Amino acid sequence: MAGSIEDGLAYLKSFRQIVVHPRCPKIAQEFRRYAYQVDRLTLDILPKVEDANNHGIDALRYALDGLITHKARAPVFTKTALKQLGTR
């Protein structure tokens, strides 16, 4: 699906913290090495993710896909709106 990588990364970035278990050193290494592409001539950072160091992170995005999609489509209710609906 178009934009799914960007949506997944935005969702992961929305967390205050991502904790990687000590028994998962390769995933921790991926998070440290995950990077965006760099233009070779100008050295500008491009808005496209490098296709490397991403196997575990991709699996994490896939595992959270239902939540990512649901979050994008789910309506947001304020306390006032919930009171008007008769919900506490």
PyMOL Python script that loads the backbone (N, CA, C, O; Angstrom):
from pymol import cmd

cmd.read_pdbstr("""\
ATOM      1  N   MET A   1       0.848  -1.174   0.000  1.00  0.00           N
ATOM      2  CA  MET A   1       0.000   0.000   0.000  1.00  0.00           C
ATOM      3  C   MET A   1       0.897   1.241   0.000  1.00  0.00           C
ATOM      4  O   MET A   1       1.874   1.301   0.746  1.00  0.00           O
ATOM      5  N   ALA A   2       0.568   2.220  -0.827  1.00  0.00           N
ATOM      6  CA  ALA A   2       1.379   3.437  -0.933  1.00  0.00           C
ATOM      7  C   ALA A   2       1.395   4.191   0.389  1.00  0.00           C
ATOM      8  O   ALA A   2       0.357   4.393   1.019  1.00  0.00           O
ATOM      9  N   GLY A   3       2.584   4.600   0.795  1.00  0.00           N
ATOM     10  CA  GLY A   3       2.720   5.358   2.028  1.00  0.00           C
ATOM     11  C   GLY A   3       2.745   4.529   3.289  1.00  0.00           C
ATOM     12  O   GLY A   3       2.845   5.074   4.388  1.00  0.00           O
ATOM     13  N   SER A   4       2.656   3.205   3.148  1.00  0.00           N
ATOM     14  CA  SER A   4       2.576   2.372   4.352  1.00  0.00           C
ATOM     15  C   SER A   4       3.865   2.420   5.165  1.00  0.00           C
ATOM     16  O   SER A   4       3.821   2.371   6.394  1.00  0.00           O
ATOM     17  N   ILE A   5       5.009   2.516   4.496  1.00  0.00           N
ATOM     18  CA  ILE A   5       6.277   2.611   5.234  1.00  0.00           C
ATOM     19  C   ILE A   5       6.303   3.910   6.026  1.00  0.00           C
ATOM     20  O   ILE A   5       6.632   3.917   7.212  1.00  0.00           O
ATOM     21  N   GLU A   6       5.953   5.007   5.363  1.00  0.00           N
ATOM     22  CA  GLU A   6       5.959   6.307   6.028  1.00  0.00           C
ATOM     23  C   GLU A   6       4.947   6.357   7.169  1.00  0.00           C
ATOM     24  O   GLU A   6       5.237   6.899   8.235  1.00  0.00           O
ATOM     25  N   ASP A   7       3.756   5.789   6.944  1.00  0.00           N
ATOM     26  CA  ASP A   7       2.729   5.751   7.996  1.00  0.00           C
ATOM     27  C   ASP A   7       3.215   4.928   9.189  1.00  0.00           C
ATOM     28  O   ASP A   7       3.040   5.317  10.344  1.00  0.00           O
ATOM     29  N   GLY A   8       3.825   3.790   8.886  1.00  0.00           N
ATOM     30  CA  GLY A   8       4.339   2.934   9.953  1.00  0.00           C
ATOM     31  C   GLY A   8       5.443   3.605  10.744  1.00  0.00           C
ATOM     32  O   GLY A   8       5.477   3.511  11.971  1.00  0.00           O
ATOM     33  N   LEU A   9       6.350   4.283  10.047  1.00  0.00           N
ATOM     34  CA  LEU A   9       7.425   4.990  10.740  1.00  0.00           C
ATOM     35  C   LEU A   9       6.879   6.135  11.575  1.00  0.00           C
ATOM     36  O   LEU A   9       7.332   6.363  12.697  1.00  0.00           O
ATOM     37  N   ALA A  10       5.909   6.850  11.032  1.00  0.00           N
ATOM     38  CA  ALA A  10       5.300   7.947  11.799  1.00  0.00           C
ATOM     39  C   ALA A  10       4.642   7.398  13.062  1.00  0.00           C
ATOM     40  O   ALA A  10       4.723   8.016  14.124  1.00  0.00           O
ATOM     41  N   TYR A  11       3.992   6.239  12.951  1.00  0.00           N
ATOM     42  CA  TYR A  11       3.358   5.633  14.116  1.00  0.00           C
ATOM     43  C   TYR A  11       4.401   5.239  15.158  1.00  0.00           C
ATOM     44  O   TYR A  11       4.221   5.499  16.348  1.00  0.00           O
ATOM     45  N   LEU A  12       5.491   4.612  14.712  1.00  0.00           N
ATOM     46  CA  LEU A  12       6.554   4.228  15.644  1.00  0.00           C
ATOM     47  C   LEU A  12       7.183   5.466  16.291  1.00  0.00           C
ATOM     48  O   LEU A  12       7.504   5.451  17.479  1.00  0.00           O
ATOM     49  N   LYS A  13       7.357   6.527  15.517  1.00  0.00           N
ATOM     50  CA  LYS A  13       7.945   7.759  16.059  1.00  0.00           C
ATOM     51  C   LYS A  13       7.017   8.451  17.046  1.00  0.00           C
ATOM     52  O   LYS A  13       7.464   9.270  17.850  1.00  0.00           O
ATOM     53  N   SER A  14       5.722   8.127  16.992  1.00  0.00           N
ATOM     54  CA  SER A  14       4.769   8.771  17.899  1.00  0.00           C
ATOM     55  C   SER A  14       4.917   8.273  19.340  1.00  0.00           C
ATOM     56  O   SER A  14       4.438   8.922  20.269  1.00  0.00           O
ATOM     57  N   PHE A  15       5.575   7.128  19.531  1.00  0.00           N
ATOM     58  CA  PHE A  15       5.798   6.624  20.874  1.00  0.00           C
ATOM     59  C   PHE A  15       6.875   7.445  21.564  1.00  0.00           C
ATOM     60  O   PHE A  15       7.860   7.841  20.941  1.00  0.00           O
ATOM     61  N   ARG A  16       6.686   7.693  22.827  1.00  0.00           N
ATOM     62  CA  ARG A  16       7.685   8.418  23.612  1.00  0.00           C
ATOM     63  C   ARG A  16       8.968   7.607  23.711  1.00  0.00           C
ATOM     64  O   ARG A  16      10.068   8.160  23.737  1.00  0.00           O
ATOM     65  N   GLN A  17       8.813   6.291  23.764  1.00  0.00           N
ATOM     66  CA  GLN A  17       9.961   5.410  23.934  1.00  0.00           C
ATOM     67  C   GLN A  17       9.623   4.040  23.356  1.00  0.00           C
ATOM     68  O   GLN A  17       8.496   3.563  23.483  1.00  0.00           O
ATOM     69  N   ILE A  18      10.613   3.412  22.720  1.00  0.00           N
ATOM     70  CA  ILE A  18      10.487   2.035  22.269  1.00  0.00           C
ATOM     71  C   ILE A  18      11.550   1.254  23.022  1.00  0.00           C
ATOM     72  O   ILE A  18      12.740   1.547  22.911  1.00  0.00           O
ATOM     73  N   VAL A  19      11.124   0.269  23.780  1.00  0.00           N
ATOM     74  CA  VAL A  19      12.046  -0.515  24.588  1.00  0.00           C
ATOM     75  C   VAL A  19      12.342  -1.825  23.860  1.00  0.00           C
ATOM     76  O   VAL A  19      11.425  -2.554  23.480  1.00  0.00           O
ATOM     77  N   VAL A  20      13.616  -2.115  23.670  1.00  0.00           N
ATOM     78  CA  VAL A  20      14.043  -3.351  23.025  1.00  0.00           C
ATOM     79  C   VAL A  20      14.630  -4.262  24.103  1.00  0.00           C
ATOM     80  O   VAL A  20      15.529  -3.864  24.845  1.00  0.00           O
ATOM     81  N   HIS A  21      14.118  -5.470  24.179  1.00  0.00           N
ATOM     82  CA  HIS A  21      14.579  -6.424  25.184  1.00  0.00           C
ATOM     83  C   HIS A  21      16.060  -6.748  24.958  1.00  0.00           C
ATOM     84  O   HIS A  21      16.497  -6.856  23.812  1.00  0.00           O
ATOM     85  N   PRO A  22      16.835  -6.904  26.037  1.00  0.00           N
ATOM     86  CA  PRO A  22      18.268  -7.210  25.900  1.00  0.00           C
ATOM     87  C   PRO A  22      18.554  -8.497  25.107  1.00  0.00           C
ATOM     88  O   PRO A  22      19.644  -8.662  24.558  1.00  0.00           O
ATOM     89  N   ARG A  23      17.578  -9.394  25.052  1.00  0.00           N
ATOM     90  CA  ARG A  23      17.776 -10.622  24.276  1.00  0.00           C
ATOM     91  C   ARG A  23      17.565 -10.400  22.777  1.00  0.00           C
ATOM     92  O   ARG A  23      17.609 -11.352  21.997  1.00  0.00           O
ATOM     93  N   CYS A  24      17.335  -9.148  22.373  1.00  0.00           N
ATOM     94  CA  CYS A  24      17.114  -8.823  20.958  1.00  0.00           C
ATOM     95  C   CYS A  24      18.167  -7.819  20.470  1.00  0.00           C
ATOM     96  O   CYS A  24      17.807  -6.735  20.011  1.00  0.00           O
ATOM     97  N   PRO A  25      19.441  -8.155  20.558  1.00  0.00           N
ATOM     98  CA  PRO A  25      20.480  -7.185  20.201  1.00  0.00           C
ATOM     99  C   PRO A  25      20.473  -6.791  18.727  1.00  0.00           C
ATOM    100  O   PRO A  25      20.875  -5.679  18.385  1.00  0.00           O
ATOM    101  N   LYS A  26      20.019  -7.690  17.847  1.00  0.00           N
ATOM    102  CA  LYS A  26      19.997  -7.352  16.421  1.00  0.00           C
ATOM    103  C   LYS A  26      18.931  -6.296  16.116  1.00  0.00           C
ATOM    104  O   LYS A  26      19.132  -5.434  15.260  1.00  0.00           O
ATOM    105  N   ILE A  27      17.808  -6.368  16.814  1.00  0.00           N
ATOM    106  CA  ILE A  27      16.766  -5.339  16.635  1.00  0.00           C
ATOM    107  C   ILE A  27      17.283  -3.995  17.144  1.00  0.00           C
ATOM    108  O   ILE A  27      17.079  -2.969  16.495  1.00  0.00           O
ATOM    109  N   ALA A  28      17.943  -3.992  18.287  1.00  0.00           N
ATOM    110  CA  ALA A  28      18.515  -2.755  18.823  1.00  0.00           C
ATOM    111  C   ALA A  28      19.519  -2.178  17.838  1.00  0.00           C
ATOM    112  O   ALA A  28      19.560  -0.966  17.626  1.00  0.00           O
ATOM    113  N   GLN A  29      20.326  -3.037  17.238  1.00  0.00           N
ATOM    114  CA  GLN A  29      21.311  -2.589  16.249  1.00  0.00           C
ATOM    115  C   GLN A  29      20.611  -1.995  15.027  1.00  0.00           C
ATOM    116  O   GLN A  29      21.065  -0.988  14.486  1.00  0.00           O
ATOM    117  N   GLU A  30      19.509  -2.609  14.589  1.00  0.00           N
ATOM    118  CA  GLU A  30      18.744  -2.070  13.461  1.00  0.00           C
ATOM    119  C   GLU A  30      18.247  -0.663  13.765  1.00  0.00           C
ATOM    120  O   GLU A  30      18.370   0.232  12.930  1.00  0.00           O
ATOM    121  N   PHE A  31      17.688  -0.462  14.953  1.00  0.00           N
ATOM    122  CA  PHE A  31      17.186   0.862  15.308  1.00  0.00           C
ATOM    123  C   PHE A  31      18.303   1.899  15.285  1.00  0.00           C
ATOM    124  O   PHE A  31      18.076   3.046  14.900  1.00  0.00           O
ATOM    125  N   ARG A  32      19.504   1.506  15.692  1.00  0.00           N
ATOM    126  CA  ARG A  32      20.627   2.448  15.668  1.00  0.00           C
ATOM    127  C   ARG A  32      21.088   2.745  14.248  1.00  0.00           C
ATOM    128  O   ARG A  32      21.554   3.850  13.969  1.00  0.00           O
ATOM    129  N   ARG A  33      20.965   1.777  13.349  1.00  0.00           N
ATOM    130  CA  ARG A  33      21.473   1.931  11.983  1.00  0.00           C
ATOM    131  C   ARG A  33      20.418   2.370  10.972  1.00  0.00           C
ATOM    132  O   ARG A  33      20.758   2.712   9.839  1.00  0.00           O
ATOM    133  N   TYR A  34      19.162   2.368  11.357  1.00  0.00           N
ATOM    134  CA  TYR A  34      18.078   2.741  10.438  1.00  0.00           C
ATOM    135  C   TYR A  34      18.301   4.171   9.969  1.00  0.00           C
ATOM    136  O   TYR A  34      18.551   5.057  10.787  1.00  0.00           O
ATOM    137  N   ALA A  35      18.212   4.409   8.661  1.00  0.00           N
ATOM    138  CA  ALA A  35      18.544   5.736   8.153  1.00  0.00           C
ATOM    139  C   ALA A  35      17.766   6.059   6.881  1.00  0.00           C
ATOM    140  O   ALA A  35      17.234   5.179   6.205  1.00  0.00           O
ATOM    141  N   TYR A  36      17.723   7.334   6.588  1.00  0.00           N
ATOM    142  CA  TYR A  36      17.157   7.809   5.333  1.00  0.00           C
ATOM    143  C   TYR A  36      18.257   7.858   4.278  1.00  0.00           C
ATOM    144  O   TYR A  36      19.437   7.945   4.618  1.00  0.00           O
ATOM    145  N   GLN A  37      17.882   7.802   3.006  1.00  0.00           N
ATOM    146  CA  GLN A  37      18.865   7.870   1.933  1.00  0.00           C
ATOM    147  C   GLN A  37      19.500   9.252   1.888  1.00  0.00           C
ATOM    148  O   GLN A  37      18.882  10.246   2.269  1.00  0.00           O
ATOM    149  N   VAL A  38      20.736   9.301   1.421  1.00  0.00           N
ATOM    150  CA  VAL A  38      21.473  10.551   1.310  1.00  0.00           C
ATOM    151  C   VAL A  38      21.871  10.735  -0.147  1.00  0.00           C
ATOM    152  O   VAL A  38      22.387   9.811  -0.777  1.00  0.00           O
ATOM    153  N   ASP A  39      21.631  11.937  -0.686  1.00  0.00           N
ATOM    154  CA  ASP A  39      22.041  12.258  -2.047  1.00  0.00           C
ATOM    155  C   ASP A  39      23.562  12.259  -2.118  1.00  0.00           C
ATOM    156  O   ASP A  39      24.216  12.952  -1.339  1.00  0.00           O
ATOM    157  N   ARG A  40      24.131  11.495  -3.038  1.00  0.00           N
ATOM    158  CA  ARG A  40      25.585  11.350  -3.111  1.00  0.00           C
ATOM    159  C   ARG A  40      26.295  12.633  -3.524  1.00  0.00           C
ATOM    160  O   ARG A  40      27.438  12.864  -3.127  1.00  0.00           O
ATOM    161  N   LEU A  41      25.632  13.466  -4.314  1.00  0.00           N
ATOM    162  CA  LEU A  41      26.270  14.687  -4.789  1.00  0.00           C
ATOM    163  C   LEU A  41      26.176  15.829  -3.786  1.00  0.00           C
ATOM    164  O   LEU A  41      27.166  16.506  -3.509  1.00  0.00           O
ATOM    165  N   THR A  42      24.978  16.037  -3.242  1.00  0.00           N
ATOM    166  CA  THR A  42      24.759  17.186  -2.358  1.00  0.00           C
ATOM    167  C   THR A  42      24.862  16.828  -0.877  1.00  0.00           C
ATOM    168  O   THR A  42      24.973  17.711  -0.026  1.00  0.00           O
ATOM    169  N   LEU A  43      24.825  15.528  -0.571  1.00  0.00           N
ATOM    170  CA  LEU A  43      24.799  15.021   0.800  1.00  0.00           C
ATOM    171  C   LEU A  43      23.538  15.430   1.565  1.00  0.00           C
ATOM    172  O   LEU A  43      23.500  15.385   2.795  1.00  0.00           O
ATOM    173  N   ASP A  44      22.506  15.830   0.812  1.00  0.00           N
ATOM    174  CA  ASP A  44      21.208  16.139   1.423  1.00  0.00           C
ATOM    175  C   ASP A  44      20.518  14.834   1.829  1.00  0.00           C
ATOM    176  O   ASP A  44      20.624  13.819   1.141  1.00  0.00           O
ATOM    177  N   ILE A  45      19.825  14.882   2.935  1.00  0.00           N
ATOM    178  CA  ILE A  45      19.040  13.721   3.378  1.00  0.00           C
ATOM    179  C   ILE A  45      17.742  13.717   2.590  1.00  0.00           C
ATOM    180  O   ILE A  45      17.020  14.713   2.554  1.00  0.00           O
ATOM    181  N   LEU A  46      17.451  12.586   1.958  1.00  0.00           N
ATOM    182  CA  LEU A  46      16.264  12.454   1.127  1.00  0.00           C
ATOM    183  C   LEU A  46      15.098  11.910   1.952  1.00  0.00           C
ATOM    184  O   LEU A  46      15.316  11.245   2.965  1.00  0.00           O
ATOM    185  N   PRO A  47      13.867  12.187   1.529  1.00  0.00           N
ATOM    186  CA  PRO A  47      12.703  11.723   2.301  1.00  0.00           C
ATOM    187  C   PRO A  47      12.361  10.262   2.048  1.00  0.00           C
ATOM    188  O   PRO A  47      11.207   9.863   2.206  1.00  0.00           O
ATOM    189  N   LYS A  48      13.345   9.458   1.658  1.00  0.00           N
ATOM    190  CA  LYS A  48      13.113   8.042   1.383  1.00  0.00           C
ATOM    191  C   LYS A  48      14.012   7.207   2.291  1.00  0.00           C
ATOM    192  O   LYS A  48      15.204   7.482   2.422  1.00  0.00           O
ATOM    193  N   VAL A  49      13.437   6.197   2.908  1.00  0.00           N
ATOM    194  CA  VAL A  49      14.166   5.344   3.846  1.00  0.00           C
ATOM    195  C   VAL A  49      15.083   4.401   3.071  1.00  0.00           C
ATOM    196  O   VAL A  49      14.694   3.861   2.035  1.00  0.00           O
ATOM    197  N   GLU A  50      16.299   4.206   3.572  1.00  0.00           N
ATOM    198  CA  GLU A  50      17.216   3.239   2.981  1.00  0.00           C
ATOM    199  C   GLU A  50      16.626   1.849   3.108  1.00  0.00           C
ATOM    200  O   GLU A  50      16.001   1.523   4.117  1.00  0.00           O
ATOM    201  N   ASP A  51      16.821   1.033   2.093  1.00  0.00           N
ATOM    202  CA  ASP A  51      16.315  -0.337   2.157  1.00  0.00           C
ATOM    203  C   ASP A  51      17.416  -1.243   2.713  1.00  0.00           C
ATOM    204  O   ASP A  51      17.911  -2.136   2.026  1.00  0.00           O
ATOM    205  N   ALA A  52      17.784  -0.994   3.962  1.00  0.00           N
ATOM    206  CA  ALA A  52      18.817  -1.782   4.651  1.00  0.00           C
ATOM    207  C   ALA A  52      18.572  -1.650   6.146  1.00  0.00           C
ATOM    208  O   ALA A  52      17.938  -0.697   6.599  1.00  0.00           O
ATOM    209  N   ASN A  53      19.078  -2.611   6.910  1.00  0.00           N
ATOM    210  CA  ASN A  53      18.913  -2.574   8.373  1.00  0.00           C
ATOM    211  C   ASN A  53      17.451  -2.405   8.775  1.00  0.00           C
ATOM    212  O   ASN A  53      17.126  -1.578   9.626  1.00  0.00           O
ATOM    213  N   ASN A  54      16.575  -3.192   8.158  1.00  0.00           N
ATOM    214  CA  ASN A  54      15.157  -2.952   8.401  1.00  0.00           C
ATOM    215  C   ASN A  54      14.300  -4.199   8.566  1.00  0.00           C
ATOM    216  O   ASN A  54      13.077  -4.086   8.642  1.00  0.00           O
ATOM    217  N   HIS A  55      14.893  -5.372   8.623  1.00  0.00           N
ATOM    218  CA  HIS A  55      14.072  -6.590   8.657  1.00  0.00           C
ATOM    219  C   HIS A  55      13.206  -6.668   9.915  1.00  0.00           C
ATOM    220  O   HIS A  55      12.005  -6.924   9.820  1.00  0.00           O
ATOM    221  N   GLY A  56      13.780  -6.457  11.057  1.00  0.00           N
ATOM    222  CA  GLY A  56      13.016  -6.503  12.304  1.00  0.00           C
ATOM    223  C   GLY A  56      12.054  -5.337  12.429  1.00  0.00           C
ATOM    224  O   GLY A  56      10.933  -5.501  12.911  1.00  0.00           O
ATOM    225  N   ILE A  57      12.489  -4.154  11.997  1.00  0.00           N
ATOM    226  CA  ILE A  57      11.630  -2.967  12.064  1.00  0.00           C
ATOM    227  C   ILE A  57      10.437  -3.138  11.118  1.00  0.00           C
ATOM    228  O   ILE A  57       9.314  -2.763  11.455  1.00  0.00           O
ATOM    229  N   ASP A  58      10.686  -3.706   9.933  1.00  0.00           N
ATOM    230  CA  ASP A  58       9.576  -3.983   9.019  1.00  0.00           C
ATOM    231  C   ASP A  58       8.594  -4.964   9.660  1.00  0.00           C
ATOM    232  O   ASP A  58       7.380  -4.786   9.554  1.00  0.00           O
ATOM    233  N   ALA A  59       9.111  -5.990  10.320  1.00  0.00           N
ATOM    234  CA  ALA A  59       8.238  -6.955  10.997  1.00  0.00           C
ATOM    235  C   ALA A  59       7.408  -6.265  12.079  1.00  0.00           C
ATOM    236  O   ALA A  59       6.230  -6.576  12.252  1.00  0.00           O
ATOM    237  N   LEU A  60       8.014  -5.340  12.796  1.00  0.00           N
ATOM    238  CA  LEU A  60       7.295  -4.582  13.820  1.00  0.00           C
ATOM    239  C   LEU A  60       6.192  -3.736  13.184  1.00  0.00           C
ATOM    240  O   LEU A  60       5.075  -3.677  13.697  1.00  0.00           O
ATOM    241  N   ARG A  61       6.508  -3.088  12.078  1.00  0.00           N
ATOM    242  CA  ARG A  61       5.486  -2.299  11.369  1.00  0.00           C
ATOM    243  C   ARG A  61       4.337  -3.186  10.913  1.00  0.00           C
ATOM    244  O   ARG A  61       3.170  -2.817  11.051  1.00  0.00           O
ATOM    245  N   TYR A  62       4.666  -4.367  10.365  1.00  0.00           N
ATOM    246  CA  TYR A  62       3.622  -5.290   9.910  1.00  0.00           C
ATOM    247  C   TYR A  62       2.759  -5.757  11.079  1.00  0.00           C
ATOM    248  O   TYR A  62       1.539  -5.862  10.957  1.00  0.00           O
ATOM    249  N   ALA A  63       3.397  -6.035  12.202  1.00  0.00           N
ATOM    250  CA  ALA A  63       2.656  -6.496  13.378  1.00  0.00           C
ATOM    251  C   ALA A  63       1.695  -5.422  13.887  1.00  0.00           C
ATOM    252  O   ALA A  63       0.626  -5.739  14.409  1.00  0.00           O
ATOM    253  N   LEU A  64       2.073  -4.162  13.737  1.00  0.00           N
ATOM    254  CA  LEU A  64       1.242  -3.057  14.220  1.00  0.00           C
ATOM    255  C   LEU A  64       0.314  -2.499  13.146  1.00  0.00           C
ATOM    256  O   LEU A  64      -0.402  -1.528  13.394  1.00  0.00           O
ATOM    257  N   ASP A  65       0.316  -3.096  11.961  1.00  0.00           N
ATOM    258  CA  ASP A  65      -0.427  -2.551  10.831  1.00  0.00           C
ATOM    259  C   ASP A  65      -1.900  -2.314  11.144  1.00  0.00           C
ATOM    260  O   ASP A  65      -2.445  -1.276  10.769  1.00  0.00           O
ATOM    261  N   GLY A  66      -2.547  -3.241  11.815  1.00  0.00           N
ATOM    262  CA  GLY A  66      -3.957  -3.056  12.162  1.00  0.00           C
ATOM    263  C   GLY A  66      -4.181  -1.853  13.060  1.00  0.00           C
ATOM    264  O   GLY A  66      -5.176  -1.144  12.911  1.00  0.00           O
ATOM    265  N   LEU A  67      -3.275  -1.619  13.984  1.00  0.00           N
ATOM    266  CA  LEU A  67      -3.374  -0.455  14.862  1.00  0.00           C
ATOM    267  C   LEU A  67      -3.093   0.833  14.104  1.00  0.00           C
ATOM    268  O   LEU A  67      -3.749   1.851  14.325  1.00  0.00           O
ATOM    269  N   ILE A  68      -2.108   0.781  13.207  1.00  0.00           N
ATOM    270  CA  ILE A  68      -1.754   1.969  12.420  1.00  0.00           C
ATOM    271  C   ILE A  68      -2.924   2.365  11.542  1.00  0.00           C
ATOM    272  O   ILE A  68      -3.303   3.535  11.500  1.00  0.00           O
ATOM    273  N   THR A  69      -3.503   1.391  10.837  1.00  0.00           N
ATOM    274  CA  THR A  69      -4.639   1.659   9.960  1.00  0.00           C
ATOM    275  C   THR A  69      -5.830   2.125  10.774  1.00  0.00           C
ATOM    276  O   THR A  69      -6.509   3.079  10.392  1.00  0.00           O
ATOM    277  N   HIS A  70      -6.093   1.458  11.902  1.00  0.00           N
ATOM    278  CA  HIS A  70      -7.217   1.812  12.759  1.00  0.00           C
ATOM    279  C   HIS A  70      -7.043   3.228  13.307  1.00  0.00           C
ATOM    280  O   HIS A  70      -8.003   3.997  13.350  1.00  0.00           O
ATOM    281  N   LYS A  71      -5.846   3.570  13.719  1.00  0.00           N
ATOM    282  CA  LYS A  71      -5.593   4.904  14.279  1.00  0.00           C
ATOM    283  C   LYS A  71      -5.846   5.974  13.232  1.00  0.00           C
ATOM    284  O   LYS A  71      -6.383   7.037  13.545  1.00  0.00           O
ATOM    285  N   ALA A  72      -5.464   5.702  11.993  1.00  0.00           N
ATOM    286  CA  ALA A  72      -5.639   6.688  10.932  1.00  0.00           C
ATOM    287  C   ALA A  72      -7.113   6.914  10.612  1.00  0.00           C
ATOM    288  O   ALA A  72      -7.496   8.004  10.189  1.00  0.00           O
ATOM    289  N   ARG A  73      -7.943   5.884  10.812  1.00  0.00           N
ATOM    290  CA  ARG A  73      -9.358   5.984  10.453  1.00  0.00           C
ATOM    291  C   ARG A  73     -10.278   6.224  11.639  1.00  0.00           C
ATOM    292  O   ARG A  73     -11.430   6.621  11.464  1.00  0.00           O
ATOM    293  N   ALA A  74      -9.778   5.985  12.839  1.00  0.00           N
ATOM    294  CA  ALA A  74     -10.637   6.072  14.019  1.00  0.00           C
ATOM    295  C   ALA A  74     -10.973   7.518  14.344  1.00  0.00           C
ATOM    296  O   ALA A  74     -10.091   8.376  14.304  1.00  0.00           O
ATOM    297  N   PRO A  75     -12.227   7.806  14.663  1.00  0.00           N
ATOM    298  CA  PRO A  75     -12.586   9.160  15.073  1.00  0.00           C
ATOM    299  C   PRO A  75     -12.023   9.470  16.453  1.00  0.00           C
ATOM    300  O   PRO A  75     -11.883   8.581  17.294  1.00  0.00           O
ATOM    301  N   VAL A  76     -11.709  10.713  16.671  1.00  0.00           N
ATOM    302  CA  VAL A  76     -11.191  11.158  17.962  1.00  0.00           C
ATOM    303  C   VAL A  76     -12.319  11.877  18.693  1.00  0.00           C
ATOM    304  O   VAL A  76     -12.919  12.807  18.156  1.00  0.00           O
ATOM    305  N   PHE A  77     -12.606  11.443  19.923  1.00  0.00           N
ATOM    306  CA  PHE A  77     -13.667  12.053  20.714  1.00  0.00           C
ATOM    307  C   PHE A  77     -13.067  12.807  21.889  1.00  0.00           C
ATOM    308  O   PHE A  77     -12.227  12.278  22.616  1.00  0.00           O
ATOM    309  N   THR A  78     -13.500  14.033  22.066  1.00  0.00           N
ATOM    310  CA  THR A  78     -13.091  14.807  23.238  1.00  0.00           C
ATOM    311  C   THR A  78     -14.017  14.446  24.390  1.00  0.00           C
ATOM    312  O   THR A  78     -15.036  13.788  24.180  1.00  0.00           O
ATOM    313  N   LYS A  79     -13.678  14.866  25.600  1.00  0.00           N
ATOM    314  CA  LYS A  79     -14.538  14.599  26.753  1.00  0.00           C
ATOM    315  C   LYS A  79     -15.912  15.212  26.548  1.00  0.00           C
ATOM    316  O   LYS A  79     -16.923  14.616  26.918  1.00  0.00           O
ATOM    317  N   THR A  80     -15.953  16.401  25.958  1.00  0.00           N
ATOM    318  CA  THR A  80     -17.230  17.075  25.713  1.00  0.00           C
ATOM    319  C   THR A  80     -18.093  16.258  24.753  1.00  0.00           C
ATOM    320  O   THR A  80     -19.292  16.091  24.976  1.00  0.00           O
ATOM    321  N   ALA A  81     -17.480  15.756  23.694  1.00  0.00           N
ATOM    322  CA  ALA A  81     -18.233  14.965  22.715  1.00  0.00           C
ATOM    323  C   ALA A  81     -18.759  13.687  23.343  1.00  0.00           C
ATOM    324  O   ALA A  81     -19.883  13.272  23.057  1.00  0.00           O
ATOM    325  N   LEU A  82     -17.956  13.054  24.202  1.00  0.00           N
ATOM    326  CA  LEU A  82     -18.398  11.830  24.867  1.00  0.00           C
ATOM    327  C   LEU A  82     -19.573  12.108  25.807  1.00  0.00           C
ATOM    328  O   LEU A  82     -20.498  11.301  25.896  1.00  0.00           O
ATOM    329  N   LYS A  83     -19.539  13.244  26.508  1.00  0.00           N
ATOM    330  CA  LYS A  83     -20.652  13.606  27.397  1.00  0.00           C
ATOM    331  C   LYS A  83     -21.922  13.807  26.587  1.00  0.00           C
ATOM    332  O   LYS A  83     -23.004  13.394  27.004  1.00  0.00           O
ATOM    333  N   GLN A  84     -21.788  14.446  25.421  1.00  0.00           N
ATOM    334  CA  GLN A  84     -22.949  14.678  24.558  1.00  0.00           C
ATOM    335  C   GLN A  84     -23.518  13.368  24.034  1.00  0.00           C
ATOM    336  O   GLN A  84     -24.717  13.256  23.779  1.00  0.00           O
ATOM    337  N   LEU A  85     -22.645  12.381  23.877  1.00  0.00           N
ATOM    338  CA  LEU A  85     -23.114  11.068  23.419  1.00  0.00           C
ATOM    339  C   LEU A  85     -23.695  10.248  24.560  1.00  0.00           C
ATOM    340  O   LEU A  85     -24.244   9.169  24.337  1.00  0.00           O
ATOM    341  N   GLY A  86     -23.576  10.756  25.779  1.00  0.00           N
ATOM    342  CA  GLY A  86     -24.081  10.041  26.949  1.00  0.00           C
ATOM    343  C   GLY A  86     -23.100   9.011  27.474  1.00  0.00           C
ATOM    344  O   GLY A  86     -23.488   8.093  28.197  1.00  0.00           O
ATOM    345  N   THR A  87     -21.835   9.156  27.118  1.00  0.00           N
ATOM    346  CA  THR A  87     -20.791   8.226  27.571  1.00  0.00           C
ATOM    347  C   THR A  87     -19.873   8.945  28.517  1.00  0.00           C
ATOM    348  O   THR A  87     -19.589  10.129  28.336  1.00  0.00           O
ATOM    349  N   ARG A  88     -19.405   8.242  29.527  1.00  0.00           N
ATOM    350  CA  ARG A  88     -18.482   8.859  30.475  1.00  0.00           C
ATOM    351  C   ARG A  88     -17.069   8.595  30.097  1.00  0.00           C
ATOM    352  O   ARG A  88     -16.152   9.041  30.786  1.00  0.00           O
TER     353      ARG A  88
END
""", "prot")
cmd.dss("prot")
cmd.show_as("cartoon", "prot")
cmd.util.cbc("prot")
cmd.orient("prot")
